[in-house]
Amino acid sequence: MISVRKIGGMLRQLLPNAPQKTSSETGTRLREDARYRDMYRHFYVDPEVHQSILDIREMDKLDGRVKMIHSRVARDIIKGGLVMQLAKPDKAVSEAWEDFRRRCQLDRHEKLKSDARGLVMEGNLPLQIIVDDLNNVCALVRMPSETIVPNVNNSGQFKDVTEAYWQHDLVTGKPKAKFGLWQLHLVRFDADNFDDMGSLGRPFLDANRTTWQKLRMTEEDLVIRRRVRAPLRLSHVLENASAPELEAYEAKVIGKQSEITTDYFLNKKGAVNPIQGDANLDQVDDIALLLDCFFSGSPMPKGLAGYTDGLSRDILEDLKRDYYDEIDVLQDTLAYGYQQAFHIDLLLKGINPLEADFSICYAERRTETPNQAADRALKLQALGMPQNLIFQELGYDPAYINEMIAHQANTVNPYPDDDVTPQPKTPQVKITPGNGRKGESGTSIANR
């Protein structure tokens, strides 16, 4: 076990956002328009952040396209779940991670998707670290980000790490709760200034709100235009008809409009002439322009949302590659938040997380297909890379893989020995440059 003083020293190292008591930093981290920000935060939450979150929630509720973007991005982020990668086997850390993941429900996709969706929709993910009476981190509670206010000074640093974040009551305007820096970890996405602790993240579709409003208005106008101007109209002309005769004829015609086939009989000189509806209802270039503007500011390409007119496959592949790069950034951002919480759990168990070489990440990276990942692993093996490092590149825990290899070998061995790990046969991997798709190198494997 480690002492309380040593835990405090390691805690300061694990919380990089904590201000240093003595340093050579001078000047301020704040922009000119944010110098009086902390003064107003004593009374209410940042109105820009609050309003942007409410607008995005309304967009997600009213528009299926926005809901699909948020849901699909969150789904792509969490695919495969969270894994811990150890550089060398450590039974204590592995057991602590499995218990931590089970207690915090990080093994459930509903929890992971809720956190990922909240980060994409709100731009921030405040995770409150809940500790039980046995000094175990038992839950990571997602707090409403529009109520969280960083307690920073004029230089953008925390005034007091024991009260790093406040939760404002939007009804009374007073702080409802105060959190220490270790107690609430705020994951920020695309903050205006990362080094400014008072600069909150921005929702992914924050800058698309105006375009979305124009798109919705134009689509509604299109429906009204089709409803009013599309139907066929008839012009009834009765020459020298008196007003009573015209009214009687109008009432008779209107009374028969519900019939499928209507014949008109006139005893005066007249005519029934059709008036064609609007012939330009197919001209929707304004809606197409707004759709392009909307999806150009979203992480998802328009082709993945079902709008594939005029989009070639090669261009879609390039757009998907850029989209998956964005997914990788979101995965790393989220995984770091969970890793910080796991560091706190290890400290409470008396384990120094700085001495354990591990990282928390998502199992699958979205920048490549499973075939591409396997091909890359085989090429790394042909270069002589260590086997454990190859497992890490594929998103697996090397310690768990080695344990399962030994267990599988002992199941078919009549004299199993848990202390001896059998050496598997190493396949021969050959790489032919320029023999793959799009000029990539081809890979061939021989197991004999």
C-alpha positions in Angstrom: 0.0 0.0 0.0 1.1 3.5 -0.7 0.9 6.5 1.7 -1.7 9.3 1.5 1.0 11.8 0.8 2.3 9.8 -2.1 -1.3 9.4 -3.4 -1.7 13.2 -3.3 1.5 13.6 -5.3 0.5 11.1 -7.9 -3.0 12.6 -8.1 -1.4 15.9 -9.1 0.5 14.2 -11.8 -2.6 12.4 -13.1 -4.6 15.6 -13.3 -2.7 17.7 -15.9 -5.2 20.5 -15.8 -4.4 21.3 -12.2 -2.6 24.7 -11.9 1.1 24.6 -10.9 2.0 26.5 -7.7 5.3 27.6 -9.1 6.0 28.0 -12.8 7.4 30.4 -15.4 4.0 31.0 -17.1 3.1 34.7 -17.6 0.3 36.5 -19.3 -3.3 35.2 -19.7 -4.8 32.3 -21.7 -8.1 34.1 -22.2 -9.3 35.8 -25.4 -10.2 39.4 -25.2 -13.9 38.7 -25.4 -13.7 36.2 -22.5 -11.9 38.3 -19.9 -15.1 39.1 -18.0 -16.5 35.6 -18.4 -15.9 34.4 -14.9 -17.6 37.5 -13.4 -20.9 36.5 -15.1 -20.6 32.8 -14.3 -21.2 33.6 -10.6 -24.8 34.3 -11.6 -25.7 32.0 -14.5 -24.5 29.5 -17.0 -22.9 30.6 -20.3 -25.9 31.6 -22.4 -24.3 30.7 -25.7 -23.4 27.2 -24.5 -26.8 26.7 -23.0 -28.7 27.9 -26.1 -26.6 25.8 -28.5 -27.3 22.6 -26.5 -31.0 23.3 -26.4 -31.0 24.0 -30.2 -29.2 20.8 -31.0 -31.6 18.8 -28.8 -34.6 20.3 -30.6 -33.0 19.5 -34.0 -32.4 15.9 -32.8 -36.1 15.6 -31.7 -37.6 17.1 -34.8 -35.4 16.0 -37.7 -34.7 12.3 -38.4 -31.6 13.2 -40.3 -30.0 14.9 -37.3 -31.0 12.0 -35.1 -29.5 9.5 -37.5 -26.2 11.5 -37.6 -25.9 11.5 -33.8 -27.0 7.8 -33.5 -24.7 6.5 -36.2 -21.7 8.5 -35.1 -22.1 7.2 -31.6 -22.6 3.7 -32.9 -19.4 3.8 -35.0 -17.5 5.2 -32.0 -18.3 2.4 -29.6 -18.1 -0.6 -31.9 -16.1 -3.3 -30.3 -16.3 -1.8 -26.8 -13.6 -0.6 -24.5 -10.4 -2.7 -23.9 -7.3 -2.2 -21.9 -3.9 -2.8 -23.5 -1.0 -3.8 -21.2 2.6 -3.6 -22.4 3.4 -6.5 -20.0 1.1 -8.8 -18.1 -0.1 -7.4 -14.8 -2.7 -9.5 -13.0 -3.6 -6.9 -10.4 -4.2 -4.2 -13.0 -6.2 -6.6 -15.2 -8.4 -7.7 -12.4 -8.9 -4.1 -11.3 -9.9 -3.1 -14.9 -12.5 -5.9 -15.2 -14.0 -5.0 -11.9 -14.0 -1.3 -12.7 -15.6 -1.9 -16.1 -18.3 -4.1 -14.6 -19.1 -1.7 -11.7 -19.3 1.3 -14.0 -21.3 -0.6 -16.6 -18.7 0.1 -19.3 -19.3 -3.4 -20.7 -22.8 -2.4 -21.8 -23.3 -0.8 -25.2 -26.2 1.3 -23.9 -23.9 3.1 -21.5 -21.1 3.7 -24.0 -23.6 4.9 -26.7 -25.2 7.3 -24.2 -21.9 8.8 -23.3 -20.7 9.0 -27.0 -24.0 10.5 -28.1 -23.9 13.1 -25.3 -20.4 14.2 -26.4 -21.5 14.6 -30.0 -24.7 16.4 -29.2 -23.5 18.7 -26.4 -19.8 18.9 -27.1 -19.0 18.1 -23.5 -19.2 14.9 -21.4 -19.1 15.6 -17.6 -18.4 12.3 -15.9 -18.9 12.4 -12.1 -16.8 9.8 -10.4 -18.9 8.0 -7.7 -17.0 6.3 -4.9 -18.7 3.8 -2.5 -17.9 3.1 1.1 -15.3 0.5 0.1 -13.2 3.1 -1.8 -14.3 1.7 -5.2 -15.3 3.8 -8.2 -18.8 2.3 -8.5 -20.2 4.5 -11.3 -19.5 7.2 -13.9 -22.6 9.4 -13.9 -23.1 11.6 -16.9 -24.1 15.1 -15.7 -26.1 17.6 -17.8 -23.4 19.7 -19.4 -25.5 22.8 -19.7 -25.5 23.1 -15.9 -21.7 22.7 -15.4 -19.6 25.8 -14.9 -15.8 25.7 -14.6 -14.5 27.7 -11.6 -11.6 29.5 -13.3 -9.8 32.7 -12.7 -8.8 35.5 -15.1 -6.0 33.5 -16.5 -8.1 30.5 -17.5 -6.9 28.2 -14.7 -8.8 26.7 -11.8 -9.1 28.8 -8.8 -9.4 25.9 -6.4 -9.0 22.2 -7.5 -11.3 21.2 -4.6 -14.0 23.2 -6.3 -13.0 23.0 -9.9 -16.6 22.7 -11.2 -19.9 24.1 -10.1 -23.3 22.9 -11.0 -25.7 25.8 -11.3 -29.4 25.5 -10.6 -31.0 27.2 -13.6 -34.1 28.0 -11.5 -32.6 29.7 -8.5 -29.4 30.8 -10.2 -27.2 29.5 -7.3 -24.7 26.6 -7.3 -26.4 23.3 -6.5 -23.2 21.3 -6.1 -19.4 21.7 -6.3 -17.0 19.1 -7.6 -13.3 18.6 -7.1 -11.0 18.1 -10.1 -10.7 14.4 -9.3 -14.4 14.1 -8.7 -15.7 15.3 -12.1 -13.8 14.8 -15.4 -15.0 17.0 -18.2 -14.4 15.6 -21.6 -14.4 18.5 -24.1 -14.7 18.2 -27.9 -13.4 21.0 -30.1 -13.0 23.6 -27.4 -12.0 27.1 -28.7 -8.9 26.9 -26.5 -7.8 23.6 -24.9 -5.5 25.3 -22.4 -8.3 27.6 -21.2 -10.1 25.5 -18.6 -13.1 27.7 -18.8 -13.5 27.1 -22.6 -16.2 24.4 -23.0 -16.6 22.2 -26.0 -19.0 22.8 -28.9 -21.6 20.4 -30.3 -20.7 18.8 -33.6 -23.6 20.4 -35.4 -23.3 23.8 -33.6 -22.4 25.8 -36.7 -25.1 24.0 -38.7 -28.1 25.4 -36.8 -28.8 28.3 -39.1 -28.5 26.1 -42.2 -30.8 23.6 -40.6 -33.4 26.3 -39.9 -33.3 27.4 -43.6 -33.5 23.8 -44.8 -36.6 23.1 -42.7 -38.3 26.4 -43.8 -37.6 25.7 -47.4 -38.9 22.1 -47.2 -42.1 23.4 -45.5 -42.5 26.0 -48.2 -42.1 23.3 -50.8 -44.9 21.2 -49.3 -47.2 24.3 -49.2 -46.3 25.1 -52.8 -47.2 21.6 -54.0 -50.4 21.6 -52.0 -51.6 24.9 -53.3 -50.3 25.0 -56.9 -50.1 21.4 -58.0 -53.8 20.4 -58.4 -55.5 20.8 -61.7 -58.1 23.5 -61.9 -61.1 24.1 -64.2 -62.3 27.4 -65.6 -66.1 27.4 -66.1 -67.3 30.1 -68.6 -71.1 30.8 -68.9 -71.9 33.6 -71.3 -74.7 36.0 -70.4 -75.6 34.1 -67.3 -77.2 36.0 -64.5 -76.0 36.0 -60.9 -78.6 33.5 -59.7 -77.9 31.2 -62.6 -74.1 31.3 -62.0 -74.6 30.6 -58.3 -76.9 27.7 -58.9 -74.4 26.2 -61.4 -71.5 26.7 -59.0 -73.4 24.9 -56.2 -74.2 22.1 -58.5 -70.6 21.6 -59.7 -69.2 21.8 -56.2 -71.7 19.3 -55.0 -70.4 16.7 -57.6 -66.7 17.3 -57.0 -66.4 14.2 -54.8 -67.4 11.9 -57.8 -64.6 10.3 -59.8 -66.2 11.2 -63.2 -68.1 14.4 -63.6 -69.9 15.6 -66.7 -71.1 19.1 -67.2 -74.3 19.9 -69.1 -74.9 23.5 -70.2 -78.0 25.0 -71.8 -76.1 28.2 -72.6 -73.0 29.0 -74.6 -70.1 28.2 -72.3 -67.0 26.1 -71.9 -65.0 24.2 -69.2 -61.3 24.8 -69.7 -58.6 23.0 -67.7 -55.9 25.2 -66.0 -52.6 23.2 -65.7 -50.9 23.2 -62.3 -47.4 24.5 -61.6 -45.1 22.7 -64.1 -41.9 23.7 -62.2 -42.5 21.8 -59.0 -39.5 19.6 -59.8 -37.1 22.5 -59.5 -35.7 22.0 -56.0 -32.1 23.2 -56.5 -32.5 25.5 -53.4 -33.2 22.4 -51.2 -30.3 20.5 -52.8 -28.0 23.4 -52.1 -29.1 23.6 -48.4 -28.6 19.8 -48.1 -25.1 20.1 -49.4 -24.4 22.9 -47.0 -25.8 21.0 -44.1 -23.9 17.8 -44.6 -20.7 19.6 -45.5 -20.7 20.8 -41.9 -21.6 17.5 -40.4 -19.2 14.6 -39.7 -21.1 12.2 -41.9 -20.9 12.4 -45.7 -24.2 13.0 -47.5 -23.9 9.7 -49.3 -24.0 7.7 -46.1 -27.3 9.3 -45.2 -28.9 8.1 -48.4 -28.4 11.1 -50.7 -26.4 9.4 -53.5 -27.5 11.3 -56.6 -24.4 12.2 -58.7 -22.0 10.7 -56.1 -19.4 8.3 -57.5 -18.0 5.4 -55.5 -14.4 6.8 -55.4 -15.5 10.1 -54.0 -17.7 8.3 -51.4 -14.7 6.2 -50.4 -12.6 9.4 -49.9 -15.3 11.0 -47.8 -15.7 7.8 -45.7 -12.0 7.8 -45.0 -12.3 11.4 -43.7 -15.3 10.5 -41.7 -13.5 7.6 -40.1 -10.6 9.8 -39.2 -13.1 12.0 -37.3 -14.4 8.9 -35.5 -10.9 8.0 -34.4 -10.5 11.4 -32.8 -13.7 11.0 -30.9 -12.7 7.5 -29.8 -9.4 8.8 -28.4 -11.1 11.8 -26.7 -13.7 9.5 -25.0 -11.2 6.8 -24.0 -9.0 9.3 -22.3 -11.9 10.3 -20.0 -12.5 6.7 -19.0 -8.7 6.2 -18.5 -8.6 9.1 -16.1 -11.4 7.6 -14.0 -9.7 4.3 -13.9 -6.5 6.0 -12.7 -8.5 7.3 -9.7 -9.8 3.7 -9.0 -6.3 2.3 -9.1 -5.1 5.0 -6.6 -7.9 4.1 -4.2 -6.8 0.5 -4.4 -3.2 1.5 -3.6 -1.8 0.8 -7.1 0.4 3.4 -8.8 -1.1 3.9 -12.3 2.1 5.6 -13.4 4.1 2.4 -13.0 1.6 0.3 -15.0 2.1 0.7 -18.7 -1.4 0.5 -20.0 -3.9 2.4 -22.1 -7.7 2.3 -22.4 -9.0 2.4 -26.0 -11.8 1.2 -28.2 -11.3 -2.2 -29.7 -12.0 -1.3 -33.3 -10.6 1.6 -35.3 -13.0 2.8 -38.0 -10.3 3.9 -40.5 -9.9 0.5 -42.0 -11.8 -2.7 -42.8 -11.2 -6.0 -40.9 -9.3 -7.3 -44.0 -7.1 -4.2 -44.0 -6.4 -4.6 -40.3 -5.5 -8.2 -40.7 -3.3 -7.4 -43.7 -1.5 -4.7 -41.7 -0.9 -7.1 -38.8 0.6 -9.7 -41.2 2.9 -7.1 -42.7 4.1 -6.1 -39.2 4.7 -9.8 -38.4 6.8 -10.1 -41.6 8.9 -7.2 -40.4 9.7 -9.0 -37.2 7.5 -6.9 -34.8 6.8 -8.4 -31.4 3.7 -10.5 -31.2 2.2 -8.5 -28.3 2.6 -5.2 -30.2 0.8 -6.7 -33.1 -2.1 -7.7 -30.9 -2.2 -4.1 -29.6 -2.3 -2.8 -33.1 -5.4 -5.0 -33.8 -7.1 -3.6 -30.6 -6.7 -6.7 -28.4 -5.3 -7.2 -25.0 -2.0 -9.1 -25.4 -2.2 -10.5 -21.9 -5.7 -11.9 -22.4 -4.7 -13.3 -25.9 -1.7 -15.1 -24.5 -3.7 -16.5 -21.6 -6.3 -17.9 -24.0 -3.6 -19.4 -26.3 -2.1 -21.3 -23.3 -5.6 -22.4 -22.1 -6.5 -23.6 -25.6 -3.3 -25.6 -25.9 -3.8 -27.2 -22.5 -7.3 -28.3 -23.3 -6.1 -30.8 -25.9 -2.9 -31.8 -23.9 -3.4 -34.9 -21.7 -0.7 -33.6 -19.4 -1.5 -29.8 -19.1 1.0 -27.5 -17.5 -0.2 -24.0 -16.8 3.4 -22.7 -16.4 4.4 -23.7 -19.9 3.1 -21.8 -22.8 3.3 -23.7 -26.1 5.0 -22.0 -29.0 2.6 -21.7 -32.0 3.8 -22.3 -35.5 4.8 -19.1 -37.2 3.3 -18.8 -40.7 5.5 -17.6 -43.5 4.3 -14.2 -44.7 5.4 -12.9 -48.1 4.8 -9.3 -49.3 4.8 -8.4 -53.0 5.0 -4.6 -53.5 2.4 -3.2 -56.0 0.4 -6.4 -56.2 -2.6 -5.2 -54.1 -5.5 -3.0 -54.8 -4.8 0.6 -55.7 -1.0 0.0 -55.9 -0.8 -1.5 -52.3 1.5 -4.4 -51.5 0.0 -7.8 -51.7 0.2 -10.4 -48.9 0.5 -14.2 -49.1 0.6 -16.6 -46.2 2.0 -20.1 -46.1 1.4 -22.3 -43.0 3.5 -25.2 -44.1 
